[in-house]
Amino acid sequence: MAEEMPIVDATVMGDADETPVESAAQPDTTAKEVDDVDEPTPTEPVAHDRIFALFKGRLHYHYPATWLGSSLDGTKCKVRFDDQTVTNIETSQVRRLELRIGDTVKVDEKEKRKKNWVIVGFGPMATTDEERALGTDVFGHTHVKVQPKSGRESLSQSTSSTPAEASEVHTVLVNYLYLTTTMWPQYNLRTFEVPSKASAPRAETPSSTRTGTPSTTNTPRSRRAPVPIVKAKGTRTSHLRETSAASPRSASSEAMFAGMAFAISFLEADEEKQAVTKLIQRNGGIILEDGFEELFDLPDISGSSDPISPSKGSPRQKDVTRLVSKLQLNSKYKELRFAALIANVHTRRAKYMQALALGLPTISGRWIVHSLDESKNPSKDDTGPLPWGRYLLPAGHSTFLNAIRSRTLATYDAATASLEQIVESRARLLNDEGLVLVAPKTAADDWKRRKTYAFLTMACGAGTVKRVGDVQEAKKLTLDNAETWKWVYIDSSVADAEKVLFGKDTTTTAGKKRKRGSEATIAVGDEKMSATDGVVKIVNDEFVVQSLILGALVE
C-alpha cells in the first residue's frame, strides 16, 4: 500500500505507520508469539448460523458465511457471505464453521495464498457487535493462529506439542480463511443443522441481481465482490469503473457506500483498519489509497513553465492566474455523493490534514461498522448509512487554544449529498492569493514529501501555487509581482528565510522601492511559524497545520 507522509516528525505524532498510508491491498497480519495465551475453546457453539459455503465463482472454493434460511424440502440454503453477497446454495455444499486444532486451511492474504496453513490455536472470542461484525466461527472466535504446513509434513507433526518459532505463527481473522476442494473432505462430519430456535426466511430462487459477478482476478475473495470497485494499487480486477464513480450502473441498489470515497488512516490498529477497509470495499465504496488528491486533476506547479499566461499589462492577470491552479475534481469522480476520512483517532497525518483543508468529515471507523449493523441501523436498506455527526472526530490539538479543538461542520446526508458542491463551498483560508512553494528541484525524495503540502495549499484556497528552487528565487518573484504572490511557503527556518526576503535590498528590477509594513511574527516555542513585512507572508508547515486545526489563519 502506498505510504502517507506524516505532517510532522514521528516524535510529535507518536507513530509513523503512514510514512504511513494505506493501500486497499491487504497488509500482512502481524506475527504473534506462540506462547501467547490461547482463548479456551468452548464446548458448546454460540454462533449456530456460521458456516462454510461454496461460492460458485471461476474457482469453486468454500468461504465463511452466515445461514439465513432453508427451503421447505431442505435441499437449499440461503446464505450471506462475509462480503455481504447473498445467494442460495445446495445444502450438501454447506458445513458448520467449526474449526479445530490441526485443520488445514487457506488464508486469503497477499503473502499467504500460496501456502497451506495449519490451525494451531485460537484468538479471543467476540464480545461486542463490532467484533462479531468481523466474522466468527461457531464458537465465537474472531481469530485463529496458523502456521505453514510443509508438503512433506504429516498432520501429527504439524500439530505436535513442540512449539514453532514465533515467526512461523500468525494470527489471522476467521473471515480470511477459505477451503479448496481438496480440503473440503475434512469437514464431511461437521454437518450443518438448521438452528431450532431460528425463524429465518425461506431460501429463494437464486437471483443474478443479488449474487456477486465472478471475476477473473487471482484474488479469491474478489471473485465474489457484490459491486465493482475502483482498481487498487498492486491488485488486478476485471471490474474497473468505465463510467463515473457514482453512476447507478456501477453499483447495486444494496451497496451501502456506493458513490462514496474514503481515505483511511488508523493509528496502531492494523486489524481494525483492515476490517473497515474490507467492509467499505464490499459495500460499494472507493478506497483512496494515496489520499484525497486522487480525486482531483492537479495542475503543474513544477515551475517548468510560468503559470501566468496573459499578455503583458493585462488588467485580468490575477484572474487568469487563479484559474490555472484551481482544484478540479477528476471527471470520473464528479458525481460522487460523499467523501470522508475514516480514522480511529485524530492525528497530524497527511490524509487527516487533507480532510480538514477540503472541509470533509473526519469520522470514526465505527460509523462504517454501525451503519452495516441492523441492530444499530434497522432501516439501513431504505435510508443508507447512519447520520455521521456524532461519529465526527476533532480537528486536533490547537496551540492557539492550548486544547483539542472540535470541528464545526454542518452535517448532511451522505447518501444524497454532492461532493462537487461540498468541495466548492469549502472555506478558503488563503483567499485565492498566490503562493510560492520553496522546494529544491534537485532532490526527488524531498519533492515527493513537499507535494503533500502543495496539495494542502491548493485545498486551502491558494489562487496559484508555483514551485521554486530556493528562497532567492522566491524573493525575485515577490518583488517582480507583488500583486500576485502574497505567500512564501518554506520547509526550513522562517528566521533564515526572513533575512533573505526582507533584507536590506528592497529594490525591484524596475528600480522601485517596495513599501514595507511593520514586521510581525508568530512562533511556537522557540521556532517561528510565520513572518511578514506587511506585503508578503512567510509560513512553514506548522503554520499550515495549526491554521487547519483552528479553522482560521493563525494570526
Secondary structure, 3 states (H helix, E strand, C coil): CCCCCECCCHHHHCCCCCCCCCCCCCCCCCECCCCCCCCCCCCCCCCCCEEEEEEECCCEEEEEEEEEEECCCCCEEEEEECCCCEEEEEHHHEEECCCCCCCEEEECCCCCCCCCEEEEEECCECCCHHHHCCCCCCCCECEEEEEECCCCCCHHHHCCCCCCCHHHCEEEEHHHEEECCCCHHHHCCCECCCCCCCCCCCCCCCCCCCCCCCCCCCCHHHHHCCCCCCCCCCCCCCCCCCCCCCCHHHCCCCCCCCCEEEEEECCCCHHHHHHHHHHHHHCCCEECCCCHHHHEECCCCCCCCCCCCCCCCCCCHHHHHHHHCCCEECHHHCCCCEEEEEECCCCCEHHHHHHHHHCCCEEECHHHHHHCCCCCCCCHHHHCCCCCHHHECCCEEECCCCEEECCCCCCCCCCCCCHHHHHHCCCCCCCCCEEEEECCCCCHHHHHHHHHHHHHHHHCCCCEEEEECCHHHHHHHHHHCCCCEEEEECCCCHHHHHHHHCCCCCECCCCCECCCCCCEEEEECCEEEEEECCCCEEECHHHHHHHHHHCCCCC
